[in-house]
Amino acid sequence: MPLIITPRQLQRRGELYHQLGIFLSAGLTINQGLEQLRNNPPDRGLRQKIVEWLDHLREGLTVTESVRRMGDWMPSFDLALIEAGEMSGRLDACFKLLAMHYEERARMVKQVISDLLYPAFTLHIAIILFPFTDFLMTGNLNGFFLKVFGVLIPLYMLVFFVVLACQGRHGENWRALLEKALHPVPVLGTARRELALARLAAALEALLNAGVPIIGSWELAATASGSPAIRRTVMGWRPSLEQGGMTPSELVSNSNRFPSVFANLYHTGEVSGQLDQTLTRLHALYLEEGTRRMRMVAQWGPRMIYFGVVIFCAYKIVVGFYNADIKPLKDVMDFK
């Protein structure tokens, strides 16, 4: 797996899942679908992995076991959803859900990169321009390069670290740390929680409809949500469900991991016997809200960075004007 995942790679993975979902919905088996993709892959770089996946399936492995054999090529989030889809017999729906996830991620990353181009250009001009004026007056070339690269190199390292930290292939401990750090961030933290609840509801609906026991369904769905916090919470429910006689709706209501809307609707669905329909509505609700908030972050994040760059430039201009004109005049007046 590459160190940095680009929007193109996200889009190609989304296309892979989209085509698999269509093939399975049309009645093809997973082997037949992968054979079709081997001949016409969405990206030539995926052909080797498709062949490897197909070879594992021909050995008699399940879909989940076969992708586990492929190392870290398959992110843990994808693997959890595929396992839930295989157990529920609804792999096609899970592949389509993954396709939507990656296509939306690719779209938002492209928008962020596009919106950041102008602020990044302005910031580079500011970083180079202000030391350059000092160079014209002093002729100190080494000082000029030291000032420019002394700012650019740490800045590039910070950007690289942030991009690397947000990649989806890290282990659960790292993802839990990232989730905890982003939890209080306005809009972004809420959007991440809503999307996790949407994935949880979709996986849970599929598993329960397939007849998977309630405890196993919740644990698999919590893993498929992609939220380490939700997973840790749900994994602690088994004793209460098996020995304490509590229902999932009671545990959901008592947990601060689930908003009141989710808890109330889940309780209503559980009592009325229409839990599958309730989970479908919850998935649609939180998917729409989470996606809307994520798009808002993708729009306003670059704008906030641009405002920061403008403030930085204004500050440097004011300080430069003060040092060049006002301060010498003030020193002369104080000397007199």
Number of C-alpha atoms within 10 A of each C-alpha: 10 7 9 13 15 13 19 15 17 20 21 21 19 25 22 22 22 22 21 27 24 16 19 19 15 11 11 15 13 18 16 15 19 23 15 16 20 19 12 11 19 18 16 12 11 17 17 12 15 18 16 16 21 22 14 18 19 12 9 10 15 14 20 18 15 19 24 17 14 13 10 12 13 15 17 19 17 21 18 21 29 24 23 28 26 19 18 21 15 20 23 24 22 27 25 21 21 24 24 17 20 22 21 18 19 21 16 20 18 16 16 19 14 11 19 18 13 14 19 16 11 15 20 15 12 20 20 17 14 17 18 20 13 15 16 11 8 11 12 13 14 9 14 21 15 12 16 18 14 12 14 16 11 11 12 12 11 12 12 12 11 11 13 15 15 14 14 15 20 15 10 15 10 15 20 17 13 14 17 14 11 15 16 11 11 11 16 20 18 18 25 20 22 24 25 23 29 25 28 27 29 26 33 31 23 26 26 19 14 16 11 17 10 15 17 16 23 25 23 25 30 28 28 29 27 26 22 22 19 22 19 14 16 22 16 11 19 16 11 13 16 11 8 10 9 14 15 21 19 13 17 21 18 12 15 12 15 17 14 14 11 21 21 15 17 24 20 15 17 16 11 10 11 12 20 20 12 21 23 17 16 24 24 16 16 21 22 16 15 24 19 14 21 22 20 15 18 20 16 14 15 21 17 12 16 20 12 14 18 16 12 14 18 13 12 15 14 11 13 16 12 14 12 11 10 12 14 12 13 12 10 9 9 8 7 6
